[in-house]
Amino acid sequence: MARRWPDRKAIISPNLNLSYADLVARAARSARELRSQGVVAGTNIGICLRDNAETLVLMIAVWMLGATA
């Protein structure tokens, strides 16, 4: 979806509105931060956030690393 429609809205919520391109970029930044903290493929991690759009961004970042949320 991000490659096909980068400007389309992927997340629309009260506190966060992101296009697909923005979602991928934000998740990639989070993935780099997680990698710097030692998260690698096969790592199991917990996500402790309220149920909101930021949780989705973090889950995508975890999947980008091949880890499990």
All heavy atoms as TSV, in Angstrom:
chain	resi	resn	atom	element	x	y	z
A	1	MET	N	N	0.815	-1.181	0.000
A	1	MET	CA	C	0.000	0.000	0.000
A	1	MET	C	C	0.868	1.258	0.000
A	1	MET	O	O	0.534	2.214	-0.665
A	1	MET	CB	C	-0.919	0.009	1.212
A	1	MET	CG	C	-1.937	-1.115	1.223
A	1	MET	SD	S	-3.225	-0.840	0.046
A	1	MET	CE	C	-4.557	-0.472	1.092
A	2	ALA	N	N	1.930	1.243	0.782
A	2	ALA	CA	C	2.768	2.436	0.886
A	2	ALA	C	C	3.413	2.777	-0.452
A	2	ALA	O	O	3.556	3.951	-0.784
A	2	ALA	CB	C	3.839	2.238	1.957
A	3	ARG	N	N	3.814	1.771	-1.204
A	3	ARG	CA	C	4.428	2.046	-2.505
A	3	ARG	C	C	3.388	2.476	-3.533
A	3	ARG	O	O	3.651	3.331	-4.369
A	3	ARG	CB	C	5.152	0.804	-3.003
A	3	ARG	CG	C	6.424	0.540	-2.269
A	3	ARG	CD	C	7.162	-0.616	-2.867
A	3	ARG	NE	N	8.309	-0.944	-2.042
A	3	ARG	CZ	C	8.804	-2.146	-1.913
A	3	ARG	NH1	N	8.267	-3.156	-2.543
A	3	ARG	NH2	N	9.842	-2.353	-1.140
A	4	ARG	N	N	2.238	1.869	-3.461
A	4	ARG	CA	C	1.211	2.157	-4.461
A	4	ARG	C	C	0.524	3.492	-4.215
A	4	ARG	O	O	0.241	4.227	-5.161
A	4	ARG	CB	C	0.185	1.027	-4.459
A	4	ARG	CG	C	-0.768	1.100	-5.598
A	4	ARG	CD	C	-1.545	-0.168	-5.722
A	4	ARG	NE	N	-2.414	-0.095	-6.890
A	4	ARG	CZ	C	-3.218	-1.040	-7.251
A	4	ARG	NH1	N	-3.279	-2.151	-6.561
A	4	ARG	NH2	N	-3.974	-0.912	-8.308
A	5	TRP	N	N	0.205	3.787	-2.953
A	5	TRP	CA	C	-0.501	5.023	-2.603
A	5	TRP	C	C	0.169	5.699	-1.419
A	5	TRP	O	O	-0.399	5.780	-0.324
A	5	TRP	CB	C	-1.957	4.729	-2.244
A	5	TRP	CG	C	-2.746	4.133	-3.353
A	5	TRP	CD1	C	-3.025	4.701	-4.559
A	5	TRP	CD2	C	-3.382	2.859	-3.364
A	5	TRP	NE1	N	-3.799	3.859	-5.321
A	5	TRP	CE2	C	-4.030	2.719	-4.603
A	5	TRP	CE3	C	-3.454	1.820	-2.442
A	5	TRP	CZ2	C	-4.744	1.571	-4.943
A	5	TRP	CZ3	C	-4.174	0.693	-2.780
A	5	TRP	CH2	C	-4.801	0.582	-4.014
A	6	PRO	N	N	1.371	6.218	-1.583
A	6	PRO	CA	C	2.094	6.779	-0.442
A	6	PRO	C	C	1.406	7.960	0.230
A	6	PRO	O	O	1.593	8.179	1.427
A	6	PRO	CB	C	3.433	7.206	-1.043
A	6	PRO	CG	C	3.185	7.349	-2.508
A	6	PRO	CD	C	2.094	6.359	-2.838
A	7	ASP	N	N	0.591	8.695	-0.509
A	7	ASP	CA	C	-0.044	9.884	0.062
A	7	ASP	C	C	-1.417	9.623	0.673
A	7	ASP	O	O	-1.985	10.507	1.305
A	7	ASP	CB	C	-0.167	10.977	-1.006
A	7	ASP	CG	C	1.205	11.444	-1.470
A	7	ASP	OD1	O	2.139	11.458	-0.646
A	7	ASP	OD2	O	1.339	11.779	-2.661
A	8	ARG	N	N	-1.937	8.427	0.482
A	8	ARG	CA	C	-3.242	8.113	1.081
A	8	ARG	C	C	-3.112	7.962	2.585
A	8	ARG	O	O	-2.077	7.542	3.102
A	8	ARG	CB	C	-3.813	6.823	0.500
A	8	ARG	CG	C	-4.349	7.022	-0.886
A	8	ARG	CD	C	-5.217	5.866	-1.280
A	8	ARG	NE	N	-5.673	6.033	-2.647
A	8	ARG	CZ	C	-6.389	5.131	-3.282
A	8	ARG	NH1	N	-6.725	4.001	-2.692
A	8	ARG	NH2	N	-6.760	5.350	-4.513
A	9	LYS	N	N	-4.178	8.266	3.284
A	9	LYS	CA	C	-4.167	8.175	4.745
A	9	LYS	C	C	-4.171	6.713	5.183
A	9	LYS	O	O	-4.983	5.917	4.726
A	9	LYS	CB	C	-5.374	8.890	5.351
A	9	LYS	CG	C	-5.307	10.387	5.191
A	9	LYS	CD	C	-4.145	10.944	5.976
A	9	LYS	CE	C	-4.072	12.445	5.821
A	9	LYS	NZ	N	-2.874	12.999	6.393
A	10	ALA	N	N	-3.248	6.385	6.056
A	10	ALA	CA	C	-3.159	5.040	6.625
A	10	ALA	C	C	-3.739	5.024	8.030
A	10	ALA	O	O	-4.348	4.046	8.441
A	10	ALA	CB	C	-1.702	4.576	6.666
A	11	ILE	N	N	-3.527	6.107	8.764
A	11	ILE	CA	C	-4.029	6.225	10.135
A	11	ILE	C	C	-4.716	7.573	10.275
A	11	ILE	O	O	-4.127	8.606	9.968
A	11	ILE	CB	C	-2.889	6.120	11.166
A	11	ILE	CG1	C	-2.259	4.726	11.134
A	11	ILE	CG2	C	-3.399	6.449	12.564
A	11	ILE	CD1	C	-1.097	4.559	12.089
A	12	ILE	N	N	-5.936	7.516	10.728
A	12	ILE	CA	C	-6.672	8.734	11.046
A	12	ILE	C	C	-7.238	8.533	12.445
A	12	ILE	O	O	-8.077	7.664	12.668
A	12	ILE	CB	C	-7.820	8.984	10.048
A	12	ILE	CG1	C	-7.273	9.108	8.633
A	12	ILE	CG2	C	-8.602	10.223	10.449
A	12	ILE	CD1	C	-8.333	9.150	7.554
A	13	SER	N	N	-6.705	9.288	13.388
A	13	SER	CA	C	-7.170	9.174	14.766
A	13	SER	C	C	-7.159	10.563	15.396
A	13	SER	O	O	-6.608	11.503	14.818
A	13	SER	CB	C	-6.261	8.220	15.553
A	13	SER	OG	O	-5.024	8.813	15.829
A	14	PRO	N	N	-7.728	10.690	16.576
A	14	PRO	CA	C	-7.766	12.010	17.218
A	14	PRO	C	C	-6.376	12.618	17.464
A	14	PRO	O	O	-6.207	13.817	17.412
A	14	PRO	CB	C	-8.479	11.749	18.540
A	14	PRO	CG	C	-9.275	10.520	18.311
A	14	PRO	CD	C	-8.488	9.703	17.338
A	15	ASN	N	N	-5.378	11.756	17.702
A	15	ASN	CA	C	-4.059	12.282	18.044
A	15	ASN	C	C	-2.984	12.028	16.989
A	15	ASN	O	O	-1.854	12.457	17.166
A	15	ASN	CB	C	-3.600	11.716	19.391
A	15	ASN	CG	C	-3.476	10.205	19.361
A	15	ASN	OD1	O	-4.026	9.553	18.480
A	15	ASN	ND2	N	-2.770	9.647	20.313
A	16	LEU	N	N	-3.321	11.326	15.903
A	16	LEU	CA	C	-2.297	10.995	14.914
A	16	LEU	C	C	-2.941	10.752	13.553
A	16	LEU	O	O	-3.849	9.940	13.431
A	16	LEU	CB	C	-1.540	9.738	15.359
A	16	LEU	CG	C	-0.327	9.325	14.554
A	16	LEU	CD1	C	0.764	10.384	14.631
A	16	LEU	CD2	C	0.218	7.998	15.078
A	17	ASN	N	N	-2.484	11.476	12.547
A	17	ASN	CA	C	-2.915	11.279	11.166
A	17	ASN	C	C	-1.672	11.071	10.317
A	17	ASN	O	O	-0.822	11.950	10.246
A	17	ASN	CB	C	-3.688	12.495	10.654
A	17	ASN	CG	C	-5.006	12.674	11.353
A	17	ASN	OD1	O	-5.826	11.767	11.349
A	17	ASN	ND2	N	-5.204	13.816	11.960
A	18	LEU	N	N	-1.567	9.903	9.696
A	18	LEU	CA	C	-0.383	9.578	8.910
A	18	LEU	C	C	-0.761	9.008	7.558
A	18	LEU	O	O	-1.675	8.181	7.459
A	18	LEU	CB	C	0.481	8.530	9.633
A	18	LEU	CG	C	1.108	8.910	10.963
A	18	LEU	CD1	C	1.808	7.706	11.567
A	18	LEU	CD2	C	2.083	10.051	10.791
A	19	SER	N	N	-0.025	9.413	6.534
A	19	SER	CA	C	-0.150	8.770	5.229
A	19	SER	C	C	0.615	7.451	5.308
A	19	SER	O	O	1.348	7.199	6.262
A	19	SER	CB	C	0.464	9.651	4.142
A	19	SER	OG	O	1.870	9.731	4.326
A	20	TYR	N	N	0.467	6.615	4.283
A	20	TYR	CA	C	1.209	5.357	4.269
A	20	TYR	C	C	2.716	5.613	4.286
A	20	TYR	O	O	3.460	4.936	4.997
A	20	TYR	CB	C	0.823	4.504	3.061
A	20	TYR	CG	C	-0.490	3.791	3.240
A	20	TYR	CD1	C	-1.640	4.253	2.607
A	20	TYR	CD2	C	-0.594	2.668	4.045
A	20	TYR	CE1	C	-2.852	3.606	2.778
A	20	TYR	CE2	C	-1.795	2.017	4.221
A	20	TYR	CZ	C	-2.921	2.490	3.586
A	20	TYR	OH	O	-4.124	1.852	3.759
A	21	ALA	N	N	3.166	6.587	3.519
A	21	ALA	CA	C	4.604	6.898	3.493
A	21	ALA	C	C	5.081	7.370	4.861
A	21	ALA	O	O	6.151	6.962	5.331
A	21	ALA	CB	C	4.891	7.963	2.435
A	22	ASP	N	N	4.286	8.202	5.517
A	22	ASP	CA	C	4.651	8.679	6.854
A	22	ASP	C	C	4.646	7.542	7.868
A	22	ASP	O	O	5.507	7.478	8.752
A	22	ASP	CB	C	3.700	9.779	7.325
A	22	ASP	CG	C	3.821	11.047	6.508
A	22	ASP	OD1	O	4.877	11.277	5.892
A	22	ASP	OD2	O	2.828	11.811	6.481
A	23	LEU	N	N	3.681	6.639	7.743
A	23	LEU	CA	C	3.610	5.493	8.645
A	23	LEU	C	C	4.855	4.626	8.523
A	23	LEU	O	O	5.467	4.255	9.522
A	23	LEU	CB	C	2.359	4.674	8.347
A	23	LEU	CG	C	2.202	3.347	9.089
A	23	LEU	CD1	C	2.180	3.554	10.597
A	23	LEU	CD2	C	0.943	2.629	8.616
A	24	VAL	N	N	5.254	4.334	7.292
A	24	VAL	CA	C	6.452	3.510	7.070
A	24	VAL	C	C	7.692	4.224	7.606
A	24	VAL	O	O	8.535	3.614	8.269
A	24	VAL	CB	C	6.614	3.148	5.578
A	24	VAL	CG1	C	7.964	2.518	5.308
A	24	VAL	CG2	C	5.486	2.224	5.141
A	25	ALA	N	N	7.807	5.515	7.353
A	25	ALA	CA	C	8.971	6.275	7.833
A	25	ALA	C	C	9.014	6.307	9.357
A	25	ALA	O	O	10.077	6.123	9.957
A	25	ALA	CB	C	8.932	7.700	7.275
A	26	ARG	N	N	7.880	6.532	9.979
A	26	ARG	CA	C	7.839	6.592	11.450
A	26	ARG	C	C	8.142	5.222	12.063
A	26	ARG	O	O	8.870	5.115	13.041
A	26	ARG	CB	C	6.460	7.084	11.889
A	26	ARG	CG	C	6.391	7.434	13.337
A	26	ARG	CD	C	5.098	8.168	13.585
A	26	ARG	NE	N	4.980	8.559	14.966
A	26	ARG	CZ	C	4.364	9.626	15.382
A	26	ARG	NH1	N	3.806	10.441	14.506
A	26	ARG	NH2	N	4.285	9.901	16.644
A	27	ALA	N	N	7.585	4.161	11.468
A	27	ALA	CA	C	7.864	2.814	11.957
A	27	ALA	C	C	9.341	2.465	11.767
A	27	ALA	O	O	9.954	1.831	12.635
A	27	ALA	CB	C	6.975	1.798	11.249
A	28	ALA	N	N	9.939	2.895	10.662
A	28	ALA	CA	C	11.362	2.629	10.424
A	28	ALA	C	C	12.236	3.332	11.464
A	28	ALA	O	O	13.225	2.764	11.949
A	28	ALA	CB	C	11.754	3.064	9.016
A	29	ARG	N	N	11.871	4.562	11.835
A	29	ARG	CA	C	12.614	5.266	12.896
A	29	ARG	C	C	12.503	4.515	14.219
A	29	ARG	O	O	13.494	4.347	14.930
A	29	ARG	CB	C	12.101	6.698	13.060
A	29	ARG	CG	C	12.585	7.651	12.011
A	29	ARG	CD	C	12.302	9.109	12.363
A	29	ARG	NE	N	10.903	9.395	12.635
A	29	ARG	CZ	C	10.005	9.722	11.707
A	29	ARG	NH1	N	10.370	9.780	10.433
A	29	ARG	NH2	N	8.764	9.983	12.043
A	30	SER	N	N	11.304	4.053	14.523
A	30	SER	CA	C	11.116	3.287	15.758
A	30	SER	C	C	11.896	1.980	15.711
A	30	SER	O	O	12.476	1.560	16.711
A	30	SER	CB	C	9.626	2.998	15.987
A	30	SER	OG	O	8.918	4.182	16.239
A	31	ALA	N	N	11.932	1.346	14.537
A	31	ALA	CA	C	12.686	0.097	14.383
A	31	ALA	C	C	14.178	0.329	14.614
A	31	ALA	O	O	14.846	-0.478	15.262
A	31	ALA	CB	C	12.444	-0.505	12.995
A	32	ARG	N	N	14.702	1.432	14.103
A	32	ARG	CA	C	16.122	1.741	14.334
A	32	ARG	C	C	16.408	1.935	15.824
A	32	ARG	O	O	17.421	1.465	16.339
A	32	ARG	CB	C	16.534	2.977	13.543
A	32	ARG	CG	C	16.728	2.718	12.061
A	32	ARG	CD	C	17.394	3.875	11.343
A	32	ARG	NE	N	16.599	5.094	11.382
A	32	ARG	CZ	C	15.627	5.391	10.523
A	32	ARG	NH1	N	15.324	4.556	9.559
A	32	ARG	NH2	N	14.970	6.533	10.627
A	33	GLU	N	N	15.498	2.602	16.513
A	33	GLU	CA	C	15.665	2.800	17.956
A	33	GLU	C	C	15.595	1.471	18.700
A	33	GLU	O	O	16.398	1.212	19.599
A	33	GLU	CB	C	14.595	3.762	18.490
A	33	GLU	CG	C	14.659	3.990	19.981
A	33	GLU	CD	C	15.954	4.628	20.462
A	33	GLU	OE1	O	16.584	5.373	19.694
A	33	GLU	OE2	O	16.332	4.360	21.626
A	34	LEU	N	N	14.657	0.627	18.329
A	34	LEU	CA	C	14.559	-0.684	18.966
A	34	LEU	C	C	15.813	-1.519	18.710
A	34	LEU	O	O	16.323	-2.184	19.610
A	34	LEU	CB	C	13.319	-1.431	18.458
A	34	LEU	CG	C	11.978	-0.900	18.927
A	34	LEU	CD1	C	10.840	-1.552	18.140
A	34	LEU	CD2	C	11.796	-1.126	20.420
A	35	ARG	N	N	16.329	-1.467	17.467
A	35	ARG	CA	C	17.549	-2.205	17.131
A	35	ARG	C	C	18.722	-1.715	17.981
A	35	ARG	O	O	19.530	-2.503	18.453
A	35	ARG	CB	C	17.879	-2.054	15.650
A	35	ARG	CG	C	19.045	-2.953	15.224
A	35	ARG	CD	C	19.389	-2.832	13.751
A	35	ARG	NE	N	18.263	-3.154	12.888
A	35	ARG	CZ	C	17.704	-2.297	12.029
A	35	ARG	NH1	N	18.155	-1.072	11.912
A	35	ARG	NH2	N	16.678	-2.667	11.282
A	36	SER	N	N	18.789	-0.409	18.209
A	36	SER	CA	C	19.878	0.136	19.030
A	36	SER	C	C	19.773	-0.323	20.489
A	36	SER	O	O	20.752	-0.306	21.216
A	36	SER	CB	C	19.906	1.669	18.957
A	36	SER	OG	O	18.870	2.232	19.737
A	37	GLN	N	N	18.565	-0.754	20.884
A	37	GLN	CA	C	18.345	-1.257	22.236
A	37	GLN	C	C	18.489	-2.777	22.304
A	37	GLN	O	O	18.215	-3.387	23.336
A	37	GLN	CB	C	16.955	-0.847	22.732
A	37	GLN	CG	C	16.746	0.643	22.822
A	37	GLN	CD	C	17.682	1.291	23.828
A	37	GLN	OE1	O	17.864	0.794	24.925
A	37	GLN	NE2	N	18.285	2.397	23.435
A	38	GLY	N	N	18.888	-3.398	21.189
A	38	GLY	CA	C	19.160	-4.831	21.186
A	38	GLY	C	C	18.061	-5.721	20.649
A	38	GLY	O	O	18.173	-6.944	20.704
A	39	VAL	N	N	17.001	-5.147	20.116
A	39	VAL	CA	C	15.922	-5.964	19.549
A	39	VAL	C	C	16.353	-6.446	18.172
A	39	VAL	O	O	16.732	-5.648	17.314
A	39	VAL	CB	C	14.602	-5.167	19.450
A	39	VAL	CG1	C	13.521	-6.003	18.781
A	39	VAL	CG2	C	14.155	-4.714	20.833
A	40	VAL	N	N	16.331	-7.757	17.978
A	40	VAL	CA	C	16.719	-8.373	16.706
A	40	VAL	C	C	15.645	-9.396	16.330
A	40	VAL	O	O	14.729	-9.667	17.100
A	40	VAL	CB	C	18.099	-9.061	16.802
A	40	VAL	CG1	C	19.201	-8.042	17.043
A	40	VAL	CG2	C	18.110	-10.119	17.882
A	41	ALA	N	N	15.793	-9.982	15.143
A	41	ALA	CA	C	14.852	-11.014	14.695
A	41	ALA	C	C	14.757	-12.109	15.748
A	41	ALA	O	O	15.766	-12.544	16.294
A	41	ALA	CB	C	15.304	-11.590	13.362
A	42	GLY	N	N	13.533	-12.514	16.044
A	42	GLY	CA	C	13.303	-13.569	17.018
A	42	GLY	C	C	13.097	-13.079	18.436
A	42	GLY	O	O	12.698	-13.845	19.308
A	43	THR	N	N	13.355	-11.794	18.687
A	43	THR	CA	C	13.154	-11.236	20.022
A	43	THR	C	C	11.660	-11.103	20.301
A	43	THR	O	O	10.895	-10.698	19.443
A	43	THR	CB	C	13.795	-9.836	20.130
A	43	THR	OG1	O	15.178	-9.935	19.823
A	43	THR	CG2	C	13.634	-9.249	21.518
A	44	ASN	N	N	11.255	-11.466	21.507
A	44	ASN	CA	C	9.877	-11.246	21.948
A	44	ASN	C	C	9.875	-10.026	22.848
A	44	ASN	O	O	10.649	-9.959	23.793
A	44	ASN	CB	C	9.360	-12.443	22.747
A	44	ASN	CG	C	9.254	-13.686	21.902
A	44	ASN	OD1	O	8.778	-13.643	20.784
A	44	ASN	ND2	N	9.697	-14.799	22.435
A	45	ILE	N	N	9.039	-9.059	22.530
A	45	ILE	CA	C	8.962	-7.861	23.365
A	45	ILE	C	C	7.507	-7.555	23.704
A	45	ILE	O	O	6.593	-7.965	23.001
A	45	ILE	CB	C	9.611	-6.638	22.697
A	45	ILE	CG1	C	8.826	-6.197	21.464
A	45	ILE	CG2	C	11.062	-6.892	22.334
A	45	ILE	CD1	C	9.214	-4.828	20.975
A	46	GLY	N	N	7.325	-6.842	24.786
A	46	GLY	CA	C	6.000	-6.393	25.175
A	46	GLY	C	C	5.848	-4.925	24.842
A	46	GLY	O	O	6.806	-4.167	24.894
A	47	ILE	N	N	4.646	-4.536	24.482
A	47	ILE	CA	C	4.345	-3.138	24.193
A	47	ILE	C	C	3.321	-2.683	25.221
A	47	ILE	O	O	2.240	-3.244	25.320
A	47	ILE	CB	C	3.780	-2.966	22.769
A	47	ILE	CG1	C	4.822	-3.390	21.736
A	47	ILE	CG2	C	3.342	-1.523	22.533
A	47	ILE	CD1	C	4.324	-3.374	20.315
A	48	CYS	N	N	3.702	-1.683	25.975
A	48	CYS	CA	C	2.818	-1.180	27.023
A	48	CYS	C	C	2.422	0.257	26.683
A	48	CYS	O	O	3.072	1.205	27.098
A	48	CYS	CB	C	3.515	-1.245	28.376
A	48	CYS	SG	S	2.468	-0.732	29.735
A	49	LEU	N	N	1.397	0.386	25.869
A	49	LEU	CA	C	0.856	1.677	25.480
A	49	LEU	C	C	-0.660	1.592	25.528
A	49	LEU	O	O	-1.225	0.506	25.446
A	49	LEU	CB	C	1.274	2.048	24.052
A	49	LEU	CG	C	2.734	2.305	23.781
A	49	LEU	CD1	C	2.960	2.467	22.275
A	49	LEU	CD2	C	3.197	3.555	24.491
A	50	ARG	N	N	-1.284	2.723	25.631
A	50	ARG	CA	C	-2.746	2.723	25.504
A	50	ARG	C	C	-3.105	2.271	24.099
A	50	ARG	O	O	-2.310	2.380	23.172
A	50	ARG	CB	C	-3.293	4.121	25.737
A	50	ARG	CG	C	-3.144	4.570	27.151
A	50	ARG	CD	C	-3.796	5.928	27.302
A	50	ARG	NE	N	-3.636	6.386	28.655
A	50	ARG	CZ	C	-4.603	6.336	29.561
A	50	ARG	NH1	N	-5.778	5.855	29.252
A	50	ARG	NH2	N	-4.389	6.777	30.776
A	51	ASP	N	N	-4.301	1.774	23.947
A	51	ASP	CA	C	-4.765	1.318	22.648
A	51	ASP	C	C	-4.986	2.538	21.757
A	51	ASP	O	O	-6.017	3.199	21.828
A	51	ASP	CB	C	-6.064	0.535	22.817
A	51	ASP	CG	C	-6.527	-0.106	21.529
A	51	ASP	OD1	O	-5.700	-0.265	20.619
A	51	ASP	OD2	O	-7.712	-0.435	21.440
A	52	ASN	N	N	-3.965	2.864	20.951
A	52	ASN	CA	C	-4.071	4.022	20.070
A	52	ASN	C	C	-3.237	3.809	18.818
A	52	ASN	O	O	-2.635	2.760	18.631
A	52	ASN	CB	C	-3.683	5.313	20.802
A	52	ASN	CG	C	-2.245	5.320	21.268
A	52	ASN	OD1	O	-1.383	4.690	20.673
A	52	ASN	ND2	N	-1.973	6.049	22.331
A	53	ALA	N	N	-3.168	4.808	17.989
A	53	ALA	CA	C	-2.456	4.705	16.722
A	53	ALA	C	C	-0.962	4.473	16.912
A	53	ALA	O	O	-0.324	3.791	16.117
A	53	ALA	CB	C	-2.698	5.960	15.893
A	54	GLU	N	N	-0.380	5.021	17.962
A	54	GLU	CA	C	1.059	4.849	18.214
A	54	GLU	C	C	1.399	3.374	18.453
A	54	GLU	O	O	2.483	2.918	18.107
A	54	GLU	CB	C	1.490	5.705	19.393
A	54	GLU	CG	C	2.979	5.852	19.516
A	54	GLU	CD	C	3.624	6.536	18.311
A	54	GLU	OE1	O	3.080	7.531	17.829
A	54	GLU	OE2	O	4.684	6.059	17.852
A	55	THR	N	N	0.465	2.631	19.026
A	55	THR	CA	C	0.667	1.195	19.230
A	55	THR	C	C	0.847	0.504	17.884
A	55	THR	O	O	1.722	-0.347	17.723
A	55	THR	CB	C	-0.524	0.586	19.990
A	55	THR	OG1	O	-0.685	1.269	21.227
A	55	THR	CG2	C	-0.311	-0.891	20.257
A	56	LEU	N	N	0.040	0.871	16.902
A	56	LEU	CA	C	0.150	0.292	15.564
A	56	LEU	C	C	1.518	0.597	14.950
A	56	LEU	O	O	2.150	-0.285	14.372
A	56	LEU	CB	C	-0.966	0.806	14.667
A	56	LEU	CG	C	-0.975	0.299	13.230
A	56	LEU	CD1	C	-1.091	-1.212	13.195
A	56	LEU	CD2	C	-2.102	0.939	12.456
A	57	VAL	N	N	1.986	1.817	15.084
A	57	VAL	CA	C	3.305	2.199	14.555
A	57	VAL	C	C	4.384	1.323	15.183
A	57	VAL	O	O	5.259	0.796	14.492
A	57	VAL	CB	C	3.598	3.690	14.823
A	57	VAL	CG1	C	5.034	4.036	14.453
A	57	VAL	CG2	C	2.625	4.575	14.059
A	58	LEU	N	N	4.319	1.133	16.484
A	58	LEU	CA	C	5.322	0.330	17.185
A	58	LEU	C	C	5.256	-1.137	16.778
A	58	LEU	O	O	6.288	-1.793	16.623
A	58	LEU	CB	C	5.147	0.481	18.684
A	58	LEU	CG	C	6.395	0.349	19.524
A	58	LEU	CD1	C	7.519	1.238	19.020
A	58	LEU	CD2	C	6.081	0.671	20.967
A	59	MET	N	N	4.050	-1.672	16.598
A	59	MET	CA	C	3.926	-3.069	16.164
A	59	MET	C	C	4.527	-3.266	14.779
A	59	MET	O	O	5.212	-4.254	14.528
A	59	MET	CB	C	2.463	-3.496	16.190
A	59	MET	CG	C	1.936	-3.650	17.587
A	59	MET	SD	S	0.228	-4.205	17.630
A	59	MET	CE	C	0.410	-5.877	17.059
A	60	ILE	N	N	4.321	-2.318	13.892
A	60	ILE	CA	C	4.926	-2.420	12.556
A	60	ILE	C	C	6.444	-2.366	12.661
A	60	ILE	O	O	7.155	-3.105	11.982
A	60	ILE	CB	C	4.374	-1.321	11.623
A	60	ILE	CG1	C	2.897	-1.584	11.346
A	60	ILE	CG2	C	5.173	-1.239	10.324
A	60	ILE	CD1	C	2.176	-0.451	10.653
A	61	ALA	N	N	6.970	-1.516	13.535
A	61	ALA	CA	C	8.420	-1.427	13.742
A	61	ALA	C	C	8.974	-2.764	14.228
A	61	ALA	O	O	10.029	-3.225	13.756
A	61	ALA	CB	C	8.740	-0.328	14.743
A	62	VAL	N	N	8.274	-3.398	15.138
A	62	VAL	CA	C	8.705	-4.698	15.662
A	62	VAL	C	C	8.713	-5.731	14.529
A	62	VAL	O	O	9.670	-6.497	14.376
A	62	VAL	CB	C	7.789	-5.144	16.819
A	62	VAL	CG1	C	8.032	-6.601	17.201
A	62	VAL	CG2	C	7.983	-4.237	18.037
A	63	TRP	N	N	7.670	-5.743	13.723
A	63	TRP	CA	C	7.611	-6.672	12.596
A	63	TRP	C	C	8.713	-6.414	11.582
A	63	TRP	O	O	9.254	-7.331	10.989
A	63	TRP	CB	C	6.262	-6.602	11.910
A	63	TRP	CG	C	5.125	-7.046	12.773
A	63	TRP	CD1	C	5.176	-7.924	13.826
A	63	TRP	CD2	C	3.761	-6.647	12.679
A	63	TRP	NE1	N	3.930	-8.074	14.385
A	63	TRP	CE2	C	3.042	-7.305	13.703
A	63	TRP	CE3	C	3.093	-5.776	11.839
A	63	TRP	CZ2	C	1.680	-7.129	13.879
A	63	TRP	CZ3	C	1.720	-5.600	12.022
A	63	TRP	CH2	C	1.040	-6.280	13.034
A	64	MET	N	N	9.079	-5.131	11.381
A	64	MET	CA	C	10.166	-4.799	10.452
A	64	MET	C	C	11.478	-5.453	10.885
A	64	MET	O	O	12.317	-5.770	10.049
A	64	MET	CB	C	10.376	-3.282	10.395
A	64	MET	CG	C	9.337	-2.543	9.612
A	64	MET	SD	S	9.673	-0.759	9.708
A	64	MET	CE	C	8.768	-0.182	8.290
A	65	LEU	N	N	11.638	-5.639	12.177
A	65	LEU	CA	C	12.860	-6.254	12.700
A	65	LEU	C	C	12.779	-7.771	12.752
A	65	LEU	O	O	13.761	-8.433	13.071
A	65	LEU	CB	C	13.140	-5.715	14.106
A	65	LEU	CG	C	13.466	-4.231	14.196
A	65	LEU	CD1	C	13.542	-3.786	15.646
A	65	LEU	CD2	C	14.768	-3.939	13.471
A	66	GLY	N	N	11.608	-8.326	12.471
A	66	GLY	CA	C	11.444	-9.771	12.552
A	66	GLY	C	C	11.256	-10.237	13.987
A	66	GLY	O	O	11.403	-11.417	14.286
A	67	ALA	N	N	10.935	-9.312	14.858
A	67	ALA	CA	C	10.687	-9.642	16.260
A	67	ALA	C	C	9.185	-9.877	16.445
A	67	ALA	O	O	8.399	-9.750	15.503
A	67	ALA	CB	C	11.164	-8.515	17.162
A	68	THR	N	N	8.787	-10.239	17.647
A	68	THR	CA	C	7.393	-10.511	17.951
A	68	THR	C	C	6.921	-9.601	19.066
A	68	THR	O	O	7.575	-9.488	20.089
A	68	THR	CB	C	7.232	-11.986	18.392
A	68	THR	OG1	O	7.751	-12.824	17.390
A	68	THR	CG2	C	5.768	-12.315	18.621
A	69	ALA	N	N	5.773	-8.968	18.852
A	69	ALA	CA	C	5.186	-8.113	19.883
A	69	ALA	C	C	4.214	-8.915	20.711
A	69	ALA	O	O	3.495	-9.735	20.209
A	69	ALA	CB	C	4.479	-6.928	19.232
